[in-house]
Amino acid sequence: MKLQILQENLEKAISLTSRFASSKAQLPILGNILITTDKSKIFVSSTNLEISASVQIGAKIEEEGEISIPSKVMSELISNLSKETISLSSEKEQLKISTSSFSSTILGMNSSDFPKIQNSIDEENSISLPKNELTKGLSQVIFATSTDETRPILTGVLFILSEDTLILVATDGFRLSQKRISLKDQNKNIQKVVIPKNILNEVSRLGEEEENILFGSQEKEKQVVFGNSNVTLTSRLLEGDYPDFEKIIPKNSTLKVLVDKEEFLRAVKLASIFAREAANVIKLKISKDSIKITSESGQSGNQEAKVDAKVEGLTGEFEIAFNYKFVEDFLHSVPSEEIKIEFSTVDKAGIFTDSSDSSYLHLIMPVKV
């Protein structure tokens, strides 16, 4: 292999792919990145066997070839070179890197041992998703995924694709987020898949200059692929039965509350000071024109904050307790100035929504006190 490439292009590719190189001692090859040539471009690839990444960049290629080299060494070296043309050449398992004032030889490994990685996405069998809406939608659901590895299906996000809509769902058993995204192109590939959150965090960084992200799933290989013209990300799907989340969503609510988001967030943060020492519990007491937020700690004391609100359907006293962290996470995910909270009874989930966005729904289960 022999080629010339711009330092900044190679650095971007290695920066992305090196995040997926694994340091597992039993498989040293996974700590490497793979560089392969194809006519006037190269592919820089890596995998940790859960997620694979491949970045395509243009280069002036004199001789075709491929080589596998340690990710950490390559990343540190390329990032510290000046922004100029770099020459790469390989012989057997060695890669020589040189510029006008620098040269280095890196010891690599046999590229035939590197796992096979998908370096492009099949456009014909993929769905085009609007990048901005997808990124926003993921930010509104990912925080509700579970961190409990004993129920792996809940550590991912459920993608439900219909003809004209993508529904994103995440739950950890105590809260649930749902976001609907309208699709511009008609989708014939109707499906349900559960995707690990790790790859979805990476998808949000994809294609800064592109309007759409391509999405495809491979049922036979139990894989999902995201990509654009330069980057391809592949991940395994999570297998298992996702909870019937629609049963959890209350069909009717008797009490509706409209409240300023920033004022409510400030009150919740004040309550958290004492709630942190009392199992994170805060209480909401609804009156005819306000919400009273209280918390109490046996060690530190207590507090009470009152926030003006528009209240509909109140009959008598209504007091409900929540984990303040769950309420705070929702409030951070809402861009608008006003939120709506709906209740049916004190032992059923509260429905939290953005008053100006009907496509976003969040449920929080109450705490029994």
N, C-alpha and C positions, 0 to 999 in steps of 0.2 A: 504494500500500500504506500502511495506517495501522493501528497496533496498540499494545497495552500488554502488557508481559511482565515477569516477575520477573527481576532481575539474576542471581541464583544459578542459575536454570534456563538462562538464555541463556549464562552463562559456562561451565557444564558442557558444553553442546552445542558451543560454539565450541572449547573446549579439546580435545574429542575430534576434531572434524572438521578442525581446523587442522593436525593431525599428518599429514594426507594431502594437504594443499595442496602443490603442487610449485612450485619456483622456476625451472623451465626457462624460459630467456629466449625460446626460439622460440615458446612458447605461454603468453603472459602470463595468459590466462584461468585457467590451472591454479593460479595463485598466489592465486586468489580462493575464497571460499565463496559458495554460492548460498542465499538465503533465499526460500522460497516459502510462501504461505499456503494453507490448506485448511479452510474453515469456522471451527472454534474452535481450530485448532492451526497451528503452522508447522513446516516442515522446514528444517533447516540441513544442507547437503550440501557435500561436497568430493570431489575425485578427483586422483590422480596418473597415471591411465590404467592403473595396475596394480591398485590398491585404491581402492574408493569407499566412502564412509561417509555415512550419512544419519541424523540424529537428529530425532525427533518430540517437540515440547513444546507444552504448552497455552498459549494466549494469548487476550487479548480483542481480537478483530479487528473493526475498523470498516470498513476497505476492503481488498479482496483485491488481491494483486499479487505481484511478485517482483523481486529485484534481486541482482546479483553484485557483491561488494565484496572488497577486498584482505584476505586472511586475517590477515596479521601486524598490520595497523593495527587491525582489528576486535578481535582477540584481546587486544592490549595495552590497548586503550581500555576494553573491557567488564570486564576483570579488575581494573581500578583504580577502577571505580565502586563506590559504596556499595550495600549490600544493600537495594534498594528497587525500586519499579516504574519501568521504563524505557519511554519512548515512542519508537517507531520510525515514521518516515514517509518514503516515497520519492517522488521526482518525477524522471522521466526516468532519468538514471544517477547520481543523488545520493541518499544516505541521510542523513536527519537523525535524530540521537540526542539525547534530552533527558531530564533528571530534574528534580527540584525546584530543583537548584542548578547544573546543568551543561547545556550544549548543544554539539553538534558536527555538522559536515557532512562526510561522507566521499564522495569521488569514486569511483564504481563503474564497471562496464562493462556492455555490453548483455548481458542474461541469455540471449538467444537463441543466443549463441556458446558457452554453457556446455554441456559434454557431458551427454548424457542419463544420469541416475542412477536406479537402483532404490531407492525409499524405503520399501518394505515387503516382507515375505516371504510367499509363498504357503503358508499354514498347512496346507492340505489335501494339498499335494504335498511337505511337509517332514517330517523326522524329528525327534522330540524327544529331545535328548541330555541326560543328567544333568550339570548344570554342574560340580559339585564333582569328580565322577569324571573328566570331560573335562579340566578344568583340571589336576588331578593327573597324569593320563595324558600330557598334552602336555608337562608339566615333566619327565617321565621319558624323553621321546624327542627333543624338539627339539634338545637339545645334541649329539645324534649326527648331525645333518644336516651336509652338506658346505658349505664356504664357497668351493669351487672353481666358478666360473661357467662353466668349460669343460664341466662335466657338470651342466647346470641341473636335470635330473631328480632329482639327489641333494640339491639344496638345499631340497627340500620334504619333507613327511611324507605317506606313503602311508596313505590311509583305505580299509580293506576293510570293507564293510558286508554282513553276512549277515542272516538273519531275526531273530536275537536277540543278535548280538554286533557290536561295532565293534572292529576291530584297527588299532592305530596302529603304523607301522613307519618307522624312520629309519636311514639308514646313510651314512657317508662313504667306505666302501670299506675302512676299517681297524677299524671297530666298528659294531655294530648294536644298536638298541633296539627292543623289541617290547612293547606293552602291550595287554591285552584288557580291554574294558569291556562289561559286560552291559547290554543294552537292556531297559527295562521294557515298552515298547510293541513289538508285533510289526512288523517292517519288511518291506514288500513290495518296496521299491526296492533290490534287491541290486546292488552296484556296487563298482568300484575307481576311486579318483581320487587324484591327487597334488597337494597343496595347498601353495603357498608358505608358508614359515615366518613371513614378516612378518605376514600376516593372522592366523595362529594365535597369535602373541604378543598381538595385540589382542583376540582371542576370549577369552583368559584374563581380561581386564579387564571383560568384558561382564556386565551384569545382576547387580550386587552383591546385589540383594534377590530375585532370581528363582532358582528351583530348576532350571530347564531352559533350554537354548539350542536354537533351531530351526536345522536344517541342511538345505540343499537344493542340488542341483547341476543345472545347465542344460547338458546335453550339446551342444545345438545352438550355444549361445553360448560354449561352453568356459569356463563360469564356475561359481563356487561362492558360495553365500549363507549367511551366519550372521546370526541376529537374535533379538530378543525383542520385547516390546510397544513399545519406544521406539527401539531402535537397529537399523539394517540395515547389515551390512558385506558388500561384494561384491568378489570377487577373480577374476582369471583363473586357470585351472588350468594346471599344468605338463604339457606334452605330451611323449610319448616312452615308451619301454619301461623300466619299473622292473625292476631286477635280480631274478632268481628267488631271493629271500632264503632261502626254505625249504631250498634246497640247501646253504646255508652253515651252517645250524644242525646241529651234530653230533648224530647219533641216539643214540649210546652214549657213556658216559663211564666210565672205569675208576677214576678217583681223585676223591674228594669231600672237600672241606674246609669245616668250619664255623668261623667266626671272629667275634669281637666287632668290630662295625663301627667304633666309636670308637677302639679300640686299633690296629686295622689302618690307619685313616685317619691317625692320629698317626705311625705308622711310615712310611707312604708320604710324608707331608709332610716328615719328617726326611730321607728318601732323596732327595727332590726338590732339596734344597739343593745336592747334588753332581751329581745327574742333569741339572740344567739346563745344565751345561757339557759334558755327554756325550750329546748327542742325546736327552735326556729318558729315557734307558733306566734302568730298575731291574730287579733280578733277584729272583725269588721261589724260594727253595729249601725244598721241603717235606720235613719229617721226620715221625716217627711221632706227635708230639704238638705240633708247632709249625710256624710259617712264619718263615723268616729272610729279611728284606728288606735287600738290599745295593745300594749305588751307589758309583761311583768316578769321580773327575775327575782328569785328568792335571795340572790346574792347582791344584786346591784340596785334594785328598785323597780320603778314602773314609769310609764309615760302614756299620754293620751294626746292625740292630734285630731282636729276636726277639719274636714274638707267639704266645701259647698258642693252640692250635687242636685241634679234633676231626678226625682224619684217618681216612678209610676207603679201602682198596684200594691202599695204597702198596706197591710191590714194588721195592726198590732205591732209588737216588737219583733225584730228580725236580727239575730246575731249569729255569725258564722266564723269559723276559724280556718286559717290557711297557713301553709309553710311560706314564710315571707320570701324565700329565695325563688319559689315558683312564680309568685306575683311579680317580683322584680325582673325576672328573666323575660316575662311577657311584656312588661312595660318598656324594656330596652329594645324589644323587637318591633315596636309600633312607631311609625314615622309621624303620624298625625297628632293633633293637639288634644283630641278628645277620645275617650274610650267608653265603651258600653259594657256593663256587667249585667247578666241576667241570672236569676235564681228561681228554683221551683220550691225546694225544701232545704232545710239546713243539713241534711245528710246526703244530698246529691250534688254533683259537680256544678261549679259556677261556670257560666259561659262568658268568656272574655273576648271582646271583639274590638277592632278598630272601627270607630263609628263612620269613617269615610271609606272603608274597604270591606265589602261584603264577601270577598273571596278568601278572607283569612279568619280562622276560627281557632280559639284556644280554650281547652277545658282544664280546670284544676279541681281535683278532689279535695273536699274539706277534711280537716283534722278533727278527730273526736276528742273533746276535752271534758 
